Amino acid sequence: MYFVIVPGGFCAYNIESFEMLDEAKDWVKELIEVGHRTARLAQKIPMKIKVAVEF
């Protein structure tokens, strides 16, 4: 899964998610053509986390 993160205003971000990298790249290209100056592309990295709690 890929995420495109675009600043949306004062301390706000718009985040779109895509299954394929090509879809995300196309969305970034469209944003740049419309006039956005900044668009970030991120990839979801699955992680296994173990949590141990002792009382």
CORNORGI-V181553 format. One record per pair of residues at least 12 apart in sequence whose ideal C-beta (glycine too) atoms are under 10 Angstrom apart, sorted by the first residue. I is the first residue (numbers start at 0). J is the second residue. Records with the same first field share a line. If there is no record, write none. Layout:
I->J  J
This chain:
0->16  17  18  19  23  41  42  43  44  45
1->15  16  17  18  19  20  21  22  23  24  26  27  40  41  42  43
2->14  15  16  17  23  39  40  41  42  43
3->15  16  17  22  23  24  25  26  27  29  30  38  39  40  41
4->37  38  39  40  41
5->26  27  30  35  36  37  38  39
6->35  36  37  38  39
7->35
12->39
13->30  35  38
14->39  41
15->27  30  38
16->41  43
17->40
20->40  42
23->38  40  41  42
24->40
26->38  40
27->39  40
